[in-house]
Amino acid sequence: MKVYLSLFFALTLTFILFEKNDDSNKNKLSILTSLKDKNILSYNESLNKWTELKIVNGNSYIYKTTFLSWAGFGSTTKLKIIDGKVKARVYKEFRADEQTGERIITDSYDENEYVLGSHEKGASPLTIDKLYSSCASDYLVVDKEKNTLYFETEINGIMTLCGFVPNGCADDCYQGISIDSFEWVN
């Protein structure tokens, strides 16, 4: 059932990402202001909230990213940060079984702090602070007339999505940050 929900989410996100806006010259990031009442924050509000949450909860946490292709394959990367430093990275690559939809692991690795970054596949071993910095410098600055921008937050205010899709791109086009789960570590 989880696989079907994941595939449904991926397909829904794909359709949302490629929905055309008749006035493509408008700043497509403006959707954020209309969603503020649904706990969607601006980049600066989210960054401030993140800073506040770190003061209250400490700078130790785990987050996971997931890539899902429309073609039935994908990967997850889980990163563990302790006292503001990346200490572990776990990667799993999978494909969906055509009959059951179940995820079949096709590749995986576990890295500790001594071998961190030794594998090419997976999300880069970055802290949430580095992701916010990358969001601002790499993704939210692209040409808004040639790309559709995305920035979303969780209810607690932490960024969950920051990136863009080039206009007219059809498959697996999202470039940026996607955080699927987050938890504080005591």
PyMOL CGO cylinders between C-alpha atoms (Angstrom):
from pymol import cmd
from pymol.cgo import CYLINDER

trace = [
    CYLINDER, 0.00, 0.00, 0.00, 2.89, 2.38, 0.83, 0.3, 1, 1, 1, 1, 1, 1,
    CYLINDER, 2.89, 2.38, 0.83, 4.35, 1.79, -2.63, 0.3, 1, 1, 1, 1, 1, 1,
    CYLINDER, 4.35, 1.79, -2.63, 1.06, 2.68, -4.29, 0.3, 1, 1, 1, 1, 1, 1,
    CYLINDER, 1.06, 2.68, -4.29, 0.77, 5.81, -2.15, 0.3, 1, 1, 1, 1, 1, 1,
    CYLINDER, 0.77, 5.81, -2.15, 4.34, 6.75, -3.04, 0.3, 1, 1, 1, 1, 1, 1,
    CYLINDER, 4.34, 6.75, -3.04, 3.67, 6.21, -6.73, 0.3, 1, 1, 1, 1, 1, 1,
    CYLINDER, 3.67, 6.21, -6.73, 0.42, 8.19, -6.46, 0.3, 1, 1, 1, 1, 1, 1,
    CYLINDER, 0.42, 8.19, -6.46, 2.31, 11.04, -4.76, 0.3, 1, 1, 1, 1, 1, 1,
    CYLINDER, 2.31, 11.04, -4.76, 5.05, 10.96, -7.42, 0.3, 1, 1, 1, 1, 1, 1,
    CYLINDER, 5.05, 10.96, -7.42, 2.51, 11.05, -10.25, 0.3, 1, 1, 1, 1, 1, 1,
    CYLINDER, 2.51, 11.05, -10.25, 0.51, 13.80, -8.57, 0.3, 1, 1, 1, 1, 1, 1,
    CYLINDER, 0.51, 13.80, -8.57, 3.66, 15.85, -8.03, 0.3, 1, 1, 1, 1, 1, 1,
    CYLINDER, 3.66, 15.85, -8.03, 4.65, 15.27, -11.67, 0.3, 1, 1, 1, 1, 1, 1,
    CYLINDER, 4.65, 15.27, -11.67, 1.30, 16.57, -12.92, 0.3, 1, 1, 1, 1, 1, 1,
    CYLINDER, 1.30, 16.57, -12.92, 1.47, 19.56, -10.59, 0.3, 1, 1, 1, 1, 1, 1,
    CYLINDER, 1.47, 19.56, -10.59, 5.02, 20.35, -11.66, 0.3, 1, 1, 1, 1, 1, 1,
    CYLINDER, 5.02, 20.35, -11.66, 4.09, 20.41, -15.34, 0.3, 1, 1, 1, 1, 1, 1,
    CYLINDER, 4.09, 20.41, -15.34, 0.80, 22.25, -15.10, 0.3, 1, 1, 1, 1, 1, 1,
    CYLINDER, 0.80, 22.25, -15.10, 1.04, 25.30, -17.34, 0.3, 1, 1, 1, 1, 1, 1,
    CYLINDER, 1.04, 25.30, -17.34, 0.31, 28.80, -16.15, 0.3, 1, 1, 1, 1, 1, 1,
    CYLINDER, 0.31, 28.80, -16.15, -1.27, 31.02, -18.82, 0.3, 1, 1, 1, 1, 1, 1,
    CYLINDER, -1.27, 31.02, -18.82, 0.76, 34.00, -17.64, 0.3, 1, 1, 1, 1, 1, 1,
    CYLINDER, 0.76, 34.00, -17.64, 4.22, 32.42, -17.65, 0.3, 1, 1, 1, 1, 1, 1,
    CYLINDER, 4.22, 32.42, -17.65, 5.96, 35.77, -17.16, 0.3, 1, 1, 1, 1, 1, 1,
    CYLINDER, 5.96, 35.77, -17.16, 4.61, 36.15, -13.61, 0.3, 1, 1, 1, 1, 1, 1,
    CYLINDER, 4.61, 36.15, -13.61, 6.74, 35.09, -10.72, 0.3, 1, 1, 1, 1, 1, 1,
    CYLINDER, 6.74, 35.09, -10.72, 5.60, 31.52, -10.18, 0.3, 1, 1, 1, 1, 1, 1,
    CYLINDER, 5.60, 31.52, -10.18, 6.86, 31.65, -6.64, 0.3, 1, 1, 1, 1, 1, 1,
    CYLINDER, 6.86, 31.65, -6.64, 3.83, 33.83, -5.87, 0.3, 1, 1, 1, 1, 1, 1,
    CYLINDER, 3.83, 33.83, -5.87, 1.85, 30.68, -5.10, 0.3, 1, 1, 1, 1, 1, 1,
    CYLINDER, 1.85, 30.68, -5.10, 3.62, 30.75, -1.75, 0.3, 1, 1, 1, 1, 1, 1,
    CYLINDER, 3.62, 30.75, -1.75, 1.86, 33.90, -0.63, 0.3, 1, 1, 1, 1, 1, 1,
    CYLINDER, 1.86, 33.90, -0.63, -1.54, 32.42, -1.40, 0.3, 1, 1, 1, 1, 1, 1,
    CYLINDER, -1.54, 32.42, -1.40, -0.67, 29.33, 0.67, 0.3, 1, 1, 1, 1, 1, 1,
    CYLINDER, -0.67, 29.33, 0.67, 0.60, 31.11, 3.79, 0.3, 1, 1, 1, 1, 1, 1,
    CYLINDER, 0.60, 31.11, 3.79, -2.55, 30.21, 5.68, 0.3, 1, 1, 1, 1, 1, 1,
    CYLINDER, -2.55, 30.21, 5.68, -1.64, 26.53, 5.15, 0.3, 1, 1, 1, 1, 1, 1,
    CYLINDER, -1.64, 26.53, 5.15, 1.67, 26.85, 7.03, 0.3, 1, 1, 1, 1, 1, 1,
    CYLINDER, 1.67, 26.85, 7.03, 3.69, 27.55, 3.91, 0.3, 1, 1, 1, 1, 1, 1,
    CYLINDER, 3.69, 27.55, 3.91, 6.40, 30.08, 4.70, 0.3, 1, 1, 1, 1, 1, 1,
    CYLINDER, 6.40, 30.08, 4.70, 8.68, 32.21, 2.58, 0.3, 1, 1, 1, 1, 1, 1,
    CYLINDER, 8.68, 32.21, 2.58, 12.35, 31.31, 2.35, 0.3, 1, 1, 1, 1, 1, 1,
    CYLINDER, 12.35, 31.31, 2.35, 13.39, 33.91, 4.95, 0.3, 1, 1, 1, 1, 1, 1,
    CYLINDER, 13.39, 33.91, 4.95, 10.57, 32.96, 7.33, 0.3, 1, 1, 1, 1, 1, 1,
    CYLINDER, 10.57, 32.96, 7.33, 11.51, 29.29, 7.02, 0.3, 1, 1, 1, 1, 1, 1,
    CYLINDER, 11.51, 29.29, 7.02, 15.21, 29.99, 7.56, 0.3, 1, 1, 1, 1, 1, 1,
    CYLINDER, 15.21, 29.99, 7.56, 14.38, 32.02, 10.69, 0.3, 1, 1, 1, 1, 1, 1,
    CYLINDER, 14.38, 32.02, 10.69, 12.13, 29.23, 11.95, 0.3, 1, 1, 1, 1, 1, 1,
    CYLINDER, 12.13, 29.23, 11.95, 14.90, 26.69, 11.32, 0.3, 1, 1, 1, 1, 1, 1,
    CYLINDER, 14.90, 26.69, 11.32, 17.34, 28.80, 13.34, 0.3, 1, 1, 1, 1, 1, 1,
    CYLINDER, 17.34, 28.80, 13.34, 14.81, 29.04, 16.21, 0.3, 1, 1, 1, 1, 1, 1,
    CYLINDER, 14.81, 29.04, 16.21, 14.12, 25.30, 16.14, 0.3, 1, 1, 1, 1, 1, 1,
    CYLINDER, 14.12, 25.30, 16.14, 17.85, 24.50, 16.33, 0.3, 1, 1, 1, 1, 1, 1,
    CYLINDER, 17.85, 24.50, 16.33, 18.18, 26.68, 19.44, 0.3, 1, 1, 1, 1, 1, 1,
    CYLINDER, 18.18, 26.68, 19.44, 15.29, 24.84, 21.12, 0.3, 1, 1, 1, 1, 1, 1,
    CYLINDER, 15.29, 24.84, 21.12, 16.06, 21.28, 19.93, 0.3, 1, 1, 1, 1, 1, 1,
    CYLINDER, 16.06, 21.28, 19.93, 19.82, 21.29, 19.39, 0.3, 1, 1, 1, 1, 1, 1,
    CYLINDER, 19.82, 21.29, 19.39, 21.68, 20.76, 16.15, 0.3, 1, 1, 1, 1, 1, 1,
    CYLINDER, 21.68, 20.76, 16.15, 21.31, 16.97, 15.92, 0.3, 1, 1, 1, 1, 1, 1,
    CYLINDER, 21.31, 16.97, 15.92, 18.77, 15.44, 13.54, 0.3, 1, 1, 1, 1, 1, 1,
    CYLINDER, 18.77, 15.44, 13.54, 18.09, 12.92, 10.80, 0.3, 1, 1, 1, 1, 1, 1,
    CYLINDER, 18.09, 12.92, 10.80, 16.54, 13.74, 7.44, 0.3, 1, 1, 1, 1, 1, 1,
    CYLINDER, 16.54, 13.74, 7.44, 15.70, 11.69, 4.37, 0.3, 1, 1, 1, 1, 1, 1,
    CYLINDER, 15.70, 11.69, 4.37, 15.45, 12.58, 0.70, 0.3, 1, 1, 1, 1, 1, 1,
    CYLINDER, 15.45, 12.58, 0.70, 13.77, 10.49, -1.98, 0.3, 1, 1, 1, 1, 1, 1,
    CYLINDER, 13.77, 10.49, -1.98, 13.98, 10.52, -5.75, 0.3, 1, 1, 1, 1, 1, 1,
    CYLINDER, 13.98, 10.52, -5.75, 11.10, 8.82, -7.59, 0.3, 1, 1, 1, 1, 1, 1,
    CYLINDER, 11.10, 8.82, -7.59, 11.09, 8.44, -11.35, 0.3, 1, 1, 1, 1, 1, 1,
    CYLINDER, 11.09, 8.44, -11.35, 7.92, 8.15, -13.40, 0.3, 1, 1, 1, 1, 1, 1,
    CYLINDER, 7.92, 8.15, -13.40, 9.53, 4.98, -14.80, 0.3, 1, 1, 1, 1, 1, 1,
    CYLINDER, 9.53, 4.98, -14.80, 9.30, 3.06, -11.51, 0.3, 1, 1, 1, 1, 1, 1,
    CYLINDER, 9.30, 3.06, -11.51, 12.78, 3.41, -10.07, 0.3, 1, 1, 1, 1, 1, 1,
    CYLINDER, 12.78, 3.41, -10.07, 14.22, 5.69, -7.43, 0.3, 1, 1, 1, 1, 1, 1,
    CYLINDER, 14.22, 5.69, -7.43, 16.42, 6.07, -4.39, 0.3, 1, 1, 1, 1, 1, 1,
    CYLINDER, 16.42, 6.07, -4.39, 16.46, 7.30, -0.81, 0.3, 1, 1, 1, 1, 1, 1,
    CYLINDER, 16.46, 7.30, -0.81, 19.27, 8.89, 1.15, 0.3, 1, 1, 1, 1, 1, 1,
    CYLINDER, 19.27, 8.89, 1.15, 19.11, 9.26, 4.92, 0.3, 1, 1, 1, 1, 1, 1,
    CYLINDER, 19.11, 9.26, 4.92, 21.59, 11.59, 6.63, 0.3, 1, 1, 1, 1, 1, 1,
    CYLINDER, 21.59, 11.59, 6.63, 22.38, 11.79, 10.33, 0.3, 1, 1, 1, 1, 1, 1,
    CYLINDER, 22.38, 11.79, 10.33, 23.73, 15.07, 11.69, 0.3, 1, 1, 1, 1, 1, 1,
    CYLINDER, 23.73, 15.07, 11.69, 25.14, 15.29, 15.23, 0.3, 1, 1, 1, 1, 1, 1,
    CYLINDER, 25.14, 15.29, 15.23, 26.11, 18.67, 16.69, 0.3, 1, 1, 1, 1, 1, 1,
    CYLINDER, 26.11, 18.67, 16.69, 25.96, 20.28, 13.25, 0.3, 1, 1, 1, 1, 1, 1,
    CYLINDER, 25.96, 20.28, 13.25, 28.21, 17.73, 11.52, 0.3, 1, 1, 1, 1, 1, 1,
    CYLINDER, 28.21, 17.73, 11.52, 27.17, 14.98, 9.11, 0.3, 1, 1, 1, 1, 1, 1,
    CYLINDER, 27.17, 14.98, 9.11, 28.04, 11.67, 10.77, 0.3, 1, 1, 1, 1, 1, 1,
    CYLINDER, 28.04, 11.67, 10.77, 26.33, 9.07, 8.57, 0.3, 1, 1, 1, 1, 1, 1,
    CYLINDER, 26.33, 9.07, 8.57, 24.72, 8.57, 5.17, 0.3, 1, 1, 1, 1, 1, 1,
    CYLINDER, 24.72, 8.57, 5.17, 22.57, 5.58, 4.14, 0.3, 1, 1, 1, 1, 1, 1,
    CYLINDER, 22.57, 5.58, 4.14, 21.59, 5.08, 0.51, 0.3, 1, 1, 1, 1, 1, 1,
    CYLINDER, 21.59, 5.08, 0.51, 19.09, 2.68, -1.03, 0.3, 1, 1, 1, 1, 1, 1,
    CYLINDER, 19.09, 2.68, -1.03, 18.34, 2.41, -4.74, 0.3, 1, 1, 1, 1, 1, 1,
    CYLINDER, 18.34, 2.41, -4.74, 15.21, 0.57, -5.81, 0.3, 1, 1, 1, 1, 1, 1,
    CYLINDER, 15.21, 0.57, -5.81, 12.88, -0.34, -8.61, 0.3, 1, 1, 1, 1, 1, 1,
    CYLINDER, 12.88, -0.34, -8.61, 9.19, -1.10, -8.35, 0.3, 1, 1, 1, 1, 1, 1,
    CYLINDER, 9.19, -1.10, -8.35, 8.11, -4.70, -8.95, 0.3, 1, 1, 1, 1, 1, 1,
    CYLINDER, 8.11, -4.70, -8.95, 5.83, -4.58, -12.01, 0.3, 1, 1, 1, 1, 1, 1,
    CYLINDER, 5.83, -4.58, -12.01, 3.37, -7.04, -10.49, 0.3, 1, 1, 1, 1, 1, 1,
    CYLINDER, 3.37, -7.04, -10.49, 3.13, -5.90, -6.87, 0.3, 1, 1, 1, 1, 1, 1,
    CYLINDER, 3.13, -5.90, -6.87, 4.53, -2.36, -6.90, 0.3, 1, 1, 1, 1, 1, 1,
    CYLINDER, 4.53, -2.36, -6.90, 6.81, -3.39, -4.03, 0.3, 1, 1, 1, 1, 1, 1,
    CYLINDER, 6.81, -3.39, -4.03, 10.20, -1.70, -3.87, 0.3, 1, 1, 1, 1, 1, 1,
    CYLINDER, 10.20, -1.70, -3.87, 13.07, -4.05, -4.71, 0.3, 1, 1, 1, 1, 1, 1,
    CYLINDER, 13.07, -4.05, -4.71, 16.45, -2.81, -3.47, 0.3, 1, 1, 1, 1, 1, 1,
    CYLINDER, 16.45, -2.81, -3.47, 18.99, -2.86, -6.30, 0.3, 1, 1, 1, 1, 1, 1,
    CYLINDER, 18.99, -2.86, -6.30, 21.92, -1.05, -4.64, 0.3, 1, 1, 1, 1, 1, 1,
    CYLINDER, 21.92, -1.05, -4.64, 22.73, 0.30, -1.18, 0.3, 1, 1, 1, 1, 1, 1,
    CYLINDER, 22.73, 0.30, -1.18, 25.50, 1.50, 1.10, 0.3, 1, 1, 1, 1, 1, 1,
    CYLINDER, 25.50, 1.50, 1.10, 26.07, 2.81, 4.63, 0.3, 1, 1, 1, 1, 1, 1,
    CYLINDER, 26.07, 2.81, 4.63, 28.72, 5.45, 5.24, 0.3, 1, 1, 1, 1, 1, 1,
    CYLINDER, 28.72, 5.45, 5.24, 30.01, 6.55, 8.63, 0.3, 1, 1, 1, 1, 1, 1,
    CYLINDER, 30.01, 6.55, 8.63, 31.92, 9.76, 9.33, 0.3, 1, 1, 1, 1, 1, 1,
    CYLINDER, 31.92, 9.76, 9.33, 35.24, 8.18, 8.30, 0.3, 1, 1, 1, 1, 1, 1,
    CYLINDER, 35.24, 8.18, 8.30, 34.13, 7.25, 4.78, 0.3, 1, 1, 1, 1, 1, 1,
    CYLINDER, 34.13, 7.25, 4.78, 31.49, 9.94, 4.31, 0.3, 1, 1, 1, 1, 1, 1,
    CYLINDER, 31.49, 9.94, 4.31, 31.15, 10.96, 0.67, 0.3, 1, 1, 1, 1, 1, 1,
    CYLINDER, 31.15, 10.96, 0.67, 33.05, 7.95, -0.66, 0.3, 1, 1, 1, 1, 1, 1,
    CYLINDER, 33.05, 7.95, -0.66, 30.12, 6.90, -2.90, 0.3, 1, 1, 1, 1, 1, 1,
    CYLINDER, 30.12, 6.90, -2.90, 28.91, 8.94, -5.87, 0.3, 1, 1, 1, 1, 1, 1,
    CYLINDER, 28.91, 8.94, -5.87, 25.25, 7.95, -5.73, 0.3, 1, 1, 1, 1, 1, 1,
    CYLINDER, 25.25, 7.95, -5.73, 22.82, 9.57, -3.33, 0.3, 1, 1, 1, 1, 1, 1,
    CYLINDER, 22.82, 9.57, -3.33, 22.18, 13.00, -1.90, 0.3, 1, 1, 1, 1, 1, 1,
    CYLINDER, 22.18, 13.00, -1.90, 25.29, 14.97, -0.96, 0.3, 1, 1, 1, 1, 1, 1,
    CYLINDER, 25.29, 14.97, -0.96, 26.25, 14.73, 2.72, 0.3, 1, 1, 1, 1, 1, 1,
    CYLINDER, 26.25, 14.73, 2.72, 24.99, 18.20, 3.69, 0.3, 1, 1, 1, 1, 1, 1,
    CYLINDER, 24.99, 18.20, 3.69, 23.46, 19.71, 6.80, 0.3, 1, 1, 1, 1, 1, 1,
    CYLINDER, 23.46, 19.71, 6.80, 20.09, 21.48, 6.63, 0.3, 1, 1, 1, 1, 1, 1,
    CYLINDER, 20.09, 21.48, 6.63, 22.01, 24.77, 7.01, 0.3, 1, 1, 1, 1, 1, 1,
    CYLINDER, 22.01, 24.77, 7.01, 23.95, 23.96, 3.83, 0.3, 1, 1, 1, 1, 1, 1,
    CYLINDER, 23.95, 23.96, 3.83, 20.69, 23.03, 2.07, 0.3, 1, 1, 1, 1, 1, 1,
    CYLINDER, 20.69, 23.03, 2.07, 19.18, 26.42, 2.92, 0.3, 1, 1, 1, 1, 1, 1,
    CYLINDER, 19.18, 26.42, 2.92, 22.29, 28.11, 1.58, 0.3, 1, 1, 1, 1, 1, 1,
    CYLINDER, 22.29, 28.11, 1.58, 22.18, 26.02, -1.61, 0.3, 1, 1, 1, 1, 1, 1,
    CYLINDER, 22.18, 26.02, -1.61, 18.46, 26.74, -1.99, 0.3, 1, 1, 1, 1, 1, 1,
    CYLINDER, 18.46, 26.74, -1.99, 19.11, 30.49, -2.02, 0.3, 1, 1, 1, 1, 1, 1,
    CYLINDER, 19.11, 30.49, -2.02, 22.25, 30.45, -4.15, 0.3, 1, 1, 1, 1, 1, 1,
    CYLINDER, 22.25, 30.45, -4.15, 21.57, 27.64, -6.63, 0.3, 1, 1, 1, 1, 1, 1,
    CYLINDER, 21.57, 27.64, -6.63, 17.83, 27.17, -7.09, 0.3, 1, 1, 1, 1, 1, 1,
    CYLINDER, 17.83, 27.17, -7.09, 15.77, 30.25, -6.25, 0.3, 1, 1, 1, 1, 1, 1,
    CYLINDER, 15.77, 30.25, -6.25, 17.96, 32.40, -8.50, 0.3, 1, 1, 1, 1, 1, 1,
    CYLINDER, 17.96, 32.40, -8.50, 17.24, 30.67, -11.83, 0.3, 1, 1, 1, 1, 1, 1,
    CYLINDER, 17.24, 30.67, -11.83, 15.45, 32.53, -14.63, 0.3, 1, 1, 1, 1, 1, 1,
    CYLINDER, 15.45, 32.53, -14.63, 11.78, 32.63, -13.62, 0.3, 1, 1, 1, 1, 1, 1,
    CYLINDER, 11.78, 32.63, -13.62, 10.67, 33.02, -17.22, 0.3, 1, 1, 1, 1, 1, 1,
    CYLINDER, 10.67, 33.02, -17.22, 12.35, 29.77, -18.25, 0.3, 1, 1, 1, 1, 1, 1,
    CYLINDER, 12.35, 29.77, -18.25, 11.65, 27.73, -15.10, 0.3, 1, 1, 1, 1, 1, 1,
    CYLINDER, 11.65, 27.73, -15.10, 8.90, 27.04, -12.60, 0.3, 1, 1, 1, 1, 1, 1,
    CYLINDER, 8.90, 27.04, -12.60, 10.19, 27.58, -9.07, 0.3, 1, 1, 1, 1, 1, 1,
    CYLINDER, 10.19, 27.58, -9.07, 9.15, 25.60, -5.99, 0.3, 1, 1, 1, 1, 1, 1,
    CYLINDER, 9.15, 25.60, -5.99, 9.64, 26.32, -2.31, 0.3, 1, 1, 1, 1, 1, 1,
    CYLINDER, 9.64, 26.32, -2.31, 7.59, 24.51, 0.33, 0.3, 1, 1, 1, 1, 1, 1,
    CYLINDER, 7.59, 24.51, 0.33, 7.79, 23.98, 4.06, 0.3, 1, 1, 1, 1, 1, 1,
    CYLINDER, 7.79, 23.98, 4.06, 6.47, 21.51, 6.60, 0.3, 1, 1, 1, 1, 1, 1,
    CYLINDER, 6.47, 21.51, 6.60, 3.97, 22.54, 9.26, 0.3, 1, 1, 1, 1, 1, 1,
    CYLINDER, 3.97, 22.54, 9.26, 6.86, 23.21, 11.65, 0.3, 1, 1, 1, 1, 1, 1,
    CYLINDER, 6.86, 23.21, 11.65, 8.36, 25.63, 9.11, 0.3, 1, 1, 1, 1, 1, 1,
    CYLINDER, 8.36, 25.63, 9.11, 11.32, 23.54, 7.95, 0.3, 1, 1, 1, 1, 1, 1,
    CYLINDER, 11.32, 23.54, 7.95, 11.98, 23.61, 4.20, 0.3, 1, 1, 1, 1, 1, 1,
    CYLINDER, 11.98, 23.61, 4.20, 10.88, 20.43, 2.43, 0.3, 1, 1, 1, 1, 1, 1,
    CYLINDER, 10.88, 20.43, 2.43, 11.17, 21.50, -1.21, 0.3, 1, 1, 1, 1, 1, 1,
    CYLINDER, 11.17, 21.50, -1.21, 13.37, 24.05, -2.97, 0.3, 1, 1, 1, 1, 1, 1,
    CYLINDER, 13.37, 24.05, -2.97, 14.08, 23.81, -6.67, 0.3, 1, 1, 1, 1, 1, 1,
    CYLINDER, 14.08, 23.81, -6.67, 12.82, 24.29, -10.17, 0.3, 1, 1, 1, 1, 1, 1,
    CYLINDER, 12.82, 24.29, -10.17, 11.59, 22.57, -13.31, 0.3, 1, 1, 1, 1, 1, 1,
    CYLINDER, 11.59, 22.57, -13.31, 12.62, 23.94, -16.70, 0.3, 1, 1, 1, 1, 1, 1,
    CYLINDER, 12.62, 23.94, -16.70, 9.51, 24.98, -18.64, 0.3, 1, 1, 1, 1, 1, 1,
    CYLINDER, 9.51, 24.98, -18.64, 8.56, 22.38, -21.25, 0.3, 1, 1, 1, 1, 1, 1,
    CYLINDER, 8.56, 22.38, -21.25, 10.51, 19.55, -19.63, 0.3, 1, 1, 1, 1, 1, 1,
    CYLINDER, 10.51, 19.55, -19.63, 8.54, 16.29, -19.59, 0.3, 1, 1, 1, 1, 1, 1,
    CYLINDER, 8.54, 16.29, -19.59, 10.14, 13.60, -17.41, 0.3, 1, 1, 1, 1, 1, 1,
    CYLINDER, 10.14, 13.60, -17.41, 12.14, 13.62, -14.15, 0.3, 1, 1, 1, 1, 1, 1,
    CYLINDER, 12.14, 13.62, -14.15, 12.99, 17.30, -14.57, 0.3, 1, 1, 1, 1, 1, 1,
    CYLINDER, 12.99, 17.30, -14.57, 12.91, 18.61, -11.01, 0.3, 1, 1, 1, 1, 1, 1,
    CYLINDER, 12.91, 18.61, -11.01, 16.27, 19.99, -9.92, 0.3, 1, 1, 1, 1, 1, 1,
    CYLINDER, 16.27, 19.99, -9.92, 16.76, 20.89, -6.30, 0.3, 1, 1, 1, 1, 1, 1,
    CYLINDER, 16.76, 20.89, -6.30, 16.22, 19.88, -2.71, 0.3, 1, 1, 1, 1, 1, 1,
    CYLINDER, 16.22, 19.88, -2.71, 13.49, 17.54, -1.51, 0.3, 1, 1, 1, 1, 1, 1,
    CYLINDER, 13.49, 17.54, -1.51, 13.26, 16.52, 2.16, 0.3, 1, 1, 1, 1, 1, 1,
    CYLINDER, 13.26, 16.52, 2.16, 10.77, 13.71, 2.83, 0.3, 1, 1, 1, 1, 1, 1,
    CYLINDER, 10.77, 13.71, 2.83, 11.19, 13.20, 6.54, 0.3, 1, 1, 1, 1, 1, 1,
    CYLINDER, 11.19, 13.20, 6.54, 12.88, 14.94, 9.42, 0.3, 1, 1, 1, 1, 1, 1,
    CYLINDER, 12.88, 14.94, 9.42, 13.35, 14.10, 13.11, 0.3, 1, 1, 1, 1, 1, 1,
    CYLINDER, 13.35, 14.10, 13.11, 15.35, 15.60, 15.95, 0.3, 1, 1, 1, 1, 1, 1,
    CYLINDER, 15.35, 15.60, 15.95, 17.96, 13.42, 17.69, 0.3, 1, 1, 1, 1, 1, 1,
    CYLINDER, 17.96, 13.42, 17.69, 18.42, 13.82, 21.43, 0.3, 1, 1, 1, 1, 1, 1,
]
cmd.load_cgo(trace, "trace")
